[in-house]
Amino acid sequence: MPASGEPGYIALLKGNQSFRRLWLGNVISLFGDWFNTIALYSLILRLTGSEFALGAVFISKMLPWAIASPIAGLLVDRFDRRRVMIVTDLMRAGVVLGFLLIDEADEVYLVYVFTTLQVVIGSAFHPAQSASIPNLTSRSELVTANTLMAVTWSVLLTFGAAVGGLAADLLGLKTVFVIDSASYIVSAFFIFRTVIPQHTDKPTSGHVLRTALREVIDGWQHVRRFPRIGRIALAKASWAVAGGALVYMLALLGEQLVPGREAAAIGILFAARGFGTGIGPIIARALVKNENQWPAFLGGCIVFSGLCYCLVGVMPWSYLIAVPIVIAHAAGGANWVFSTVMLQKRTQDRFRGRVFATEWLLIMSADAISILAASLVLESSFLNLRQAIVVFSGIQVLTGLLWLFLVVPRERADEIQISHPDSS
């Protein structure tokens, strides 16, 4: 059915104070995050020069998140989501200061220690945020709110990566880490001033670990029990099957473009990624209003993204590769927003945290596996960087085609069943 009565972005921010405060906190923390991310990539390349060491940073941002996600989902569904977000922000503010201790190659292990701590703590923040948005907005505002959050992520990636790369070169890495720490504190302040209604079940009695395990399994079973939820929970992970490796290789591309000033080059390529993920949802929201078309659109986005990255692999390497990178991530951003809205609409509030945590588990697992595979292939010189980009872009195209042939027919059958229940 077509979306109707959707407010504009400015109207939503002006008219919905609680959402505005959540959004402002997100703006501040994301800006610091992208400063931190580019600085970490540059630090690892300077201290080690190893493709595998860089890949391990990506994996340490994803695999611990995947492992922690089920418990994070339980916390989000059982405790006050506003408090969860505030506590995680304040804890991360302390953890990222640990990066100030790293100066020598023999201290590189601390990068993985502090990165793991940062993402494990933060694994509860993003499901809490995603699960809170439907509680702060009406159904007519939901697409606009999620598009705005995605565009914000993209704009902050665009400017945070570009400015963060320059800041790392000009101000030094330690200054960047201090800025990231301060951003979490400001984010916590904005969320503290936000009112977030929530429907939760009362914690059940019994041993804490047994109860947690039972609730986590319940969340997974909910995803399996309702295929219309389970299928859409796979949409982002399907992109990540190869997309994780392709994003990882952007950092290596930056080193190829401007040797010796890798932070600035990586920042520019990640800024192109951010710009794409920002414009994609805006264009998709304007053009694809019929929600019955969204499942096919999700698969098409995965295919198109892979084709664009294939072009990156075969064209001469200059800053012109930013163009297909922008287009690839425009498709990826549209996939992200539409699948998020579909999950929010299809999932009951009391299960929403666990469903989004399960989705993050799938995304981060797919990301980590693809990055590990790419880093091992490159470290062993089995493929060079150009060949690896082409191979993984082909895998992404194949994944999108599988989505179109396997998922879309089931979605159409379900839609017919819902529209004509007596026809079965």
C-alpha positions as CSV (number, residue, x, y, z in Angstrom):
1,M,0.0,0.0,0.0
2,P,1.3,3.5,-0.7
3,A,2.7,5.6,2.0
4,S,0.5,8.6,2.7
5,G,0.5,11.6,5.0
6,E,4.3,11.4,5.7
7,P,5.7,14.5,7.3
8,G,8.8,16.2,6.0
9,Y,12.1,15.9,7.8
10,I,12.1,19.4,9.2
11,A,8.4,19.1,10.2
12,L,9.2,15.9,12.1
13,L,12.1,17.4,14.0
14,K,10.1,20.6,14.8
15,G,7.0,18.8,15.9
16,N,8.4,15.8,17.8
17,Q,10.6,16.9,20.7
18,S,11.5,13.5,22.0
19,F,12.5,12.2,18.6
20,R,14.5,15.4,18.0
21,R,16.5,14.9,21.2
22,L,17.2,11.2,20.4
23,W,18.3,12.4,16.9
24,L,20.6,15.1,18.3
25,G,22.4,12.6,20.6
26,N,22.8,10.4,17.6
27,V,24.3,13.2,15.6
28,I,27.0,14.0,18.2
29,S,28.0,10.4,18.9
30,L,28.2,9.4,15.3
31,F,30.5,12.3,14.5
32,G,32.9,11.2,17.2
33,D,32.6,7.6,16.1
34,W,33.7,8.3,12.5
35,F,36.6,10.4,13.8
36,N,37.6,7.3,15.9
37,T,37.2,4.8,13.1
38,I,39.4,6.5,10.5
39,A,42.0,7.2,13.2
40,L,42.1,3.5,14.2
41,Y,42.5,2.3,10.6
42,S,45.3,4.8,10.1
43,L,47.0,3.7,13.4
44,I,47.0,0.1,12.4
45,L,48.4,0.7,9.0
46,R,51.1,2.9,10.4
47,L,52.1,0.5,13.1
48,T,51.9,-2.8,11.2
49,G,51.3,-2.3,7.4
50,S,49.5,-5.6,7.5
51,E,46.2,-6.4,5.6
52,F,45.3,-9.0,8.2
53,A,46.0,-6.7,11.1
54,L,43.6,-4.1,9.5
55,G,41.0,-6.8,8.8
56,A,41.3,-7.9,12.5
57,V,40.2,-4.3,13.5
58,F,37.1,-4.7,11.4
59,I,36.4,-8.1,12.9
60,S,37.0,-6.9,16.4
61,K,34.3,-4.3,15.7
62,M,31.8,-6.9,14.5
63,L,32.3,-10.4,15.9
64,P,32.1,-9.4,19.6
65,W,29.0,-7.3,18.7
66,A,27.5,-10.4,17.0
67,I,28.2,-12.6,20.1
68,A,26.8,-9.9,22.5
69,S,23.8,-9.0,20.5
70,P,21.4,-11.7,21.9
71,I,22.0,-10.6,25.5
72,A,21.8,-7.0,24.3
73,G,18.4,-7.6,22.9
74,L,17.2,-9.1,26.1
75,L,18.4,-6.0,28.0
76,V,16.6,-3.7,25.6
77,D,13.3,-5.6,26.0
78,R,13.5,-6.0,29.8
79,F,15.0,-2.7,30.9
80,D,14.3,1.0,30.3
81,R,15.8,1.7,26.8
82,R,16.5,5.3,27.6
83,R,18.7,4.3,30.6
84,V,20.4,1.5,28.6
85,M,21.4,4.1,26.0
86,I,22.7,6.6,28.6
87,V,24.7,4.0,30.5
88,T,26.3,2.6,27.3
89,D,27.2,6.1,26.1
90,L,29.0,6.9,29.4
91,M,30.8,3.6,29.5
92,R,32.0,4.0,26.0
93,A,33.3,7.5,26.8
94,G,35.7,6.0,29.3
95,V,36.7,3.0,27.1
96,V,37.8,5.0,24.0
97,L,40.3,7.0,26.2
98,G,42.2,3.7,26.4
99,F,43.4,4.3,22.8
100,L,45.6,7.1,24.1
101,L,47.8,4.4,25.6
102,I,48.8,3.0,22.2
103,D,52.1,4.3,20.7
104,E,54.2,1.3,19.6
105,A,53.8,-1.8,17.5
106,D,54.0,-4.1,20.5
107,E,51.0,-2.3,21.9
108,V,48.7,-3.1,18.9
109,Y,46.9,-5.8,20.9
110,L,45.4,-3.0,23.0
111,V,43.6,-1.7,19.8
112,Y,41.7,-5.0,19.7
113,V,41.1,-5.1,23.5
114,F,39.6,-1.6,23.6
115,T,37.7,-2.0,20.3
116,T,36.1,-5.1,21.6
117,L,35.1,-3.5,24.9
118,Q,33.7,-0.5,23.0
119,V,31.5,-2.6,20.7
120,V,30.3,-5.0,23.3
121,I,29.1,-2.1,25.4
122,G,27.6,-0.4,22.4
123,S,25.8,-3.6,21.2
124,A,22.9,-2.6,23.4
125,F,22.7,1.0,22.2
126,H,21.7,0.4,18.5
127,P,18.9,-2.1,19.2
128,A,17.6,0.2,21.9
129,Q,17.6,3.1,19.5
130,S,15.9,1.1,16.7
131,A,13.3,-0.3,19.1
132,S,12.6,3.1,20.5
133,I,11.8,4.9,17.3
134,P,8.3,3.4,16.8
135,N,7.5,4.4,20.4
136,L,8.4,8.0,19.7
137,T,6.7,8.4,16.3
138,S,3.3,7.7,14.7
139,R,3.0,5.1,11.8
140,S,2.9,8.0,9.4
141,E,6.2,9.4,10.7
142,L,8.0,6.0,10.8
143,V,9.5,6.0,7.3
144,T,10.5,9.7,7.6
145,A,12.1,9.0,11.0
146,N,14.1,6.0,9.8
147,T,15.1,7.7,6.6
148,L,16.3,10.7,8.7
149,M,18.3,8.4,11.0
150,A,19.9,6.7,8.0
151,V,20.7,10.0,6.2
152,T,22.2,11.3,9.5
153,W,24.4,8.3,9.7
154,S,25.5,8.9,6.1
155,V,26.0,12.6,6.5
156,L,28.1,12.1,9.6
157,L,30.0,9.3,7.9
158,T,30.6,11.7,4.9
159,F,31.8,14.6,7.0
160,G,33.1,12.7,10.0
161,A,35.3,10.5,7.8
162,A,36.6,13.3,5.6
163,V,37.2,15.7,8.5
164,G,38.4,12.8,10.8
165,G,41.0,11.9,8.2
166,L,42.3,15.4,8.0
167,A,42.1,15.8,11.8
168,A,44.1,12.6,12.3
169,D,46.8,14.0,9.9
170,L,46.8,17.6,11.3
171,L,45.9,17.3,15.0
172,G,47.2,13.8,15.7
173,L,45.4,10.5,16.6
174,K,45.2,11.2,20.3
175,T,43.2,14.4,19.8
176,V,40.7,12.4,17.7
177,F,40.2,9.8,20.4
178,V,39.5,12.6,23.0
179,I,36.9,14.1,20.7
180,D,35.2,10.7,20.4
181,S,35.1,10.3,24.1
182,A,33.5,13.7,24.6
183,S,30.9,13.0,21.9
184,Y,29.5,10.1,23.9
185,I,29.0,12.3,27.0
186,V,27.1,14.9,24.9
187,S,25.0,12.1,23.4
188,A,24.1,10.8,26.9
189,F,23.0,14.3,27.9
190,F,20.5,14.6,25.0
191,I,19.1,11.1,25.6
192,F,18.8,11.9,29.3
193,R,16.3,14.7,28.3
194,T,14.3,12.4,26.1
195,V,11.0,10.7,27.2
196,I,10.7,7.2,25.6
197,P,7.5,5.2,26.3
198,Q,8.0,1.5,26.3
199,H,6.0,-1.8,26.7
200,T,8.0,-4.5,28.4
201,D,7.3,-7.8,30.1
202,K,8.2,-8.1,33.8
203,P,11.4,-10.1,34.3
204,T,10.6,-13.7,35.2
205,S,11.8,-15.2,38.4
206,G,14.6,-17.8,38.6
207,H,18.3,-17.9,38.0
208,V,19.6,-14.9,36.1
209,L,21.6,-16.9,33.5
210,R,18.9,-19.4,32.9
211,T,16.3,-16.7,32.5
212,A,18.6,-14.8,30.1
213,L,19.2,-17.9,28.0
214,R,15.5,-18.7,28.0
215,E,14.6,-15.1,26.9
216,V,17.2,-15.1,24.2
217,I,16.0,-18.4,22.8
218,D,12.5,-17.0,22.9
219,G,13.6,-14.1,20.8
220,W,15.2,-16.3,18.2
221,Q,12.1,-18.5,18.1
222,H,10.0,-15.5,17.5
223,V,12.0,-14.7,14.4
224,R,11.7,-18.3,13.2
225,R,8.0,-18.6,14.2
226,F,7.1,-15.6,12.0
227,P,8.7,-16.0,8.5
228,R,7.6,-12.5,7.5
229,I,9.9,-11.2,10.3
230,G,12.7,-13.7,9.8
231,R,13.0,-13.1,6.1
232,I,13.3,-9.3,6.5
233,A,15.8,-9.8,9.4
234,L,18.1,-11.3,6.7
235,A,18.0,-8.4,4.3
236,K,20.9,-6.4,5.7
237,A,22.9,-9.5,6.4
238,S,22.5,-10.6,2.7
239,W,24.1,-7.3,1.7
240,A,26.9,-7.9,4.2
241,V,27.8,-11.4,2.9
242,A,30.2,-9.6,0.6
243,G,29.6,-6.0,1.5
244,G,31.7,-6.3,4.7
245,A,34.7,-7.3,2.7
246,L,34.2,-4.6,0.1
247,V,34.0,-1.9,2.8
248,Y,37.1,-3.3,4.5
249,M,38.9,-3.1,1.1
250,L,38.0,0.6,0.9
251,A,40.6,1.3,3.6
252,L,43.2,-0.6,1.6
253,L,42.2,1.4,-1.5
254,G,42.9,4.6,0.4
255,E,46.5,3.4,1.1
256,Q,46.9,2.7,-2.6
257,L,45.6,6.1,-3.7
258,V,47.8,8.3,-1.5
259,P,50.7,6.4,0.0
260,G,51.9,8.1,3.2
261,R,48.7,10.1,3.7
262,E,46.4,7.1,4.0
263,A,44.2,8.7,6.7
264,A,43.0,11.5,4.4
265,A,42.5,9.1,1.4
266,I,40.6,6.6,3.5
267,G,38.5,9.5,4.8
268,I,37.6,10.6,1.3
269,L,36.6,7.1,0.2
270,F,34.5,6.5,3.4
271,A,33.0,9.9,2.8
272,A,31.8,8.7,-0.6
273,R,30.3,5.7,1.1
274,G,28.5,8.0,3.5
275,F,27.2,10.3,0.8
276,G,25.8,7.3,-1.0
277,T,24.0,5.8,2.0
278,G,22.5,9.3,2.6
279,I,21.0,10.0,-0.8
280,G,19.9,6.4,-1.4
281,P,17.1,6.3,1.2
282,I,15.9,9.8,0.2
283,I,15.6,8.8,-3.5
284,A,14.0,5.5,-2.6
285,R,11.5,7.1,-0.2
286,A,10.4,9.4,-3.0
287,L,10.2,6.8,-5.8
288,V,9.2,3.5,-4.2
289,K,6.1,4.3,-2.1
290,N,4.2,1.0,-2.7
291,E,5.2,-1.2,0.2
292,N,4.3,-4.4,-1.7
293,Q,7.3,-3.6,-4.0
294,W,9.8,-3.3,-1.1
295,P,10.9,-7.0,-0.8
296,A,11.9,-7.1,-4.5
297,F,13.5,-3.7,-4.1
298,L,15.7,-5.0,-1.3
299,G,17.1,-7.7,-3.5
300,G,17.5,-5.3,-6.4
301,C,19.6,-3.0,-4.2
302,I,22.0,-5.9,-3.3
303,V,22.5,-6.8,-7.0
304,F,23.0,-3.2,-8.0
305,S,25.5,-2.5,-5.2
306,G,27.6,-5.5,-6.3
307,L,27.6,-4.4,-10.0
308,C,28.9,-0.9,-8.9
309,Y,31.7,-2.4,-6.8
310,C,32.6,-4.6,-9.8
311,L,33.2,-1.4,-11.7
312,V,35.5,-0.2,-8.9
313,G,37.5,-3.3,-9.4
314,V,38.0,-2.9,-13.1
315,M,38.4,0.9,-13.6
316,P,41.7,2.8,-13.2
317,W,42.2,3.8,-9.6
318,S,41.9,7.5,-9.0
319,Y,39.5,9.5,-6.9
320,L,36.9,8.8,-9.7
321,I,36.2,5.5,-8.1
322,A,34.2,7.5,-5.6
323,V,31.4,7.7,-8.1
324,P,30.5,4.0,-8.3
325,I,31.2,3.8,-4.5
326,V,28.5,6.5,-4.0
327,I,26.0,4.6,-6.2
328,A,26.8,1.2,-4.6
329,H,26.1,2.6,-1.1
330,A,23.0,4.5,-2.2
331,A,21.5,1.1,-3.0
332,G,22.8,-0.3,0.3
333,G,21.4,2.6,2.3
334,A,18.0,2.1,0.7
335,N,18.1,-1.6,1.6
336,W,18.9,-0.7,5.2
337,V,16.1,1.8,5.7
338,F,13.3,-0.1,4.0
339,S,14.2,-3.4,5.8
340,T,14.3,-1.5,9.1
341,V,10.8,0.0,8.6
342,M,9.4,-3.4,7.6
343,L,10.8,-5.0,10.7
344,Q,9.5,-2.2,13.0
345,K,6.0,-2.6,11.5
346,R,5.9,-6.4,11.6
347,T,7.3,-6.9,15.2
348,Q,5.4,-6.4,18.5
349,D,7.1,-3.8,20.8
350,R,7.8,-6.4,23.5
351,F,9.8,-8.5,21.1
352,R,11.3,-5.7,19.1
353,G,14.6,-5.4,21.0
354,R,15.4,-9.1,20.6
355,V,14.4,-9.1,16.9
356,F,16.7,-6.1,16.2
357,A,19.5,-7.7,18.2
358,T,19.1,-10.9,16.3
359,E,19.3,-8.9,13.1
360,W,22.5,-7.3,14.3
361,L,23.8,-10.8,15.1
362,L,23.2,-11.8,11.5
363,I,24.7,-8.6,10.1
364,M,27.8,-8.6,12.2
365,S,28.4,-12.4,11.7
366,A,28.2,-12.0,7.9
367,D,30.4,-8.9,8.0
368,A,33.0,-10.6,10.1
369,I,33.2,-13.8,8.0
370,S,33.5,-11.9,4.7
371,I,36.2,-9.6,6.1
372,L,38.1,-12.5,7.6
373,A,38.0,-14.3,4.2
374,A,39.1,-11.2,2.3
375,S,42.0,-10.4,4.7
376,L,43.3,-13.9,4.6
377,V,43.1,-14.0,0.8
378,L,45.0,-10.7,0.5
379,E,47.5,-11.5,3.3
380,S,48.4,-14.8,1.5
381,S,48.6,-13.0,-1.9
382,F,46.2,-15.5,-3.4
383,L,44.5,-12.6,-5.0
384,N,45.6,-9.0,-5.3
385,L,43.4,-6.1,-4.2
386,R,41.8,-5.5,-7.6
387,Q,41.0,-9.2,-8.1
388,A,39.5,-9.5,-4.6
389,I,37.2,-6.6,-5.2
390,V,35.9,-8.2,-8.4
391,V,35.4,-11.6,-6.7
392,F,33.5,-10.2,-3.7
393,S,31.4,-7.9,-5.9
394,G,30.4,-11.0,-7.9
395,I,29.4,-12.7,-4.6
396,Q,27.2,-9.8,-3.7
397,V,25.4,-9.9,-7.1
398,L,24.8,-13.6,-6.6
399,T,23.5,-13.0,-3.1
400,G,21.0,-10.4,-4.4
401,L,19.8,-12.8,-7.2
402,L,19.2,-15.5,-4.6
403,W,17.1,-13.1,-2.6
404,L,15.0,-12.2,-5.6
405,F,14.5,-15.9,-6.5
406,L,14.0,-17.3,-3.0
407,V,12.5,-14.6,-0.8
408,V,10.4,-12.4,-3.1
409,P,8.1,-15.3,-4.2
410,R,7.4,-16.1,-0.6
411,E,6.7,-12.5,0.2
412,R,4.2,-12.3,-2.7
413,A,2.5,-15.4,-1.6
414,D,2.1,-14.1,2.0
415,E,0.7,-10.8,0.7
416,I,-1.9,-12.6,-1.4
417,Q,-2.8,-14.7,1.7
418,I,-3.2,-11.6,3.9
419,S,-5.2,-9.7,1.2
420,H,-7.5,-12.8,0.4
421,P,-7.5,-15.0,3.5
422,D,-10.4,-17.1,2.2
423,S,-8.6,-18.1,-0.9
424,S,-6.4,-20.7,0.8
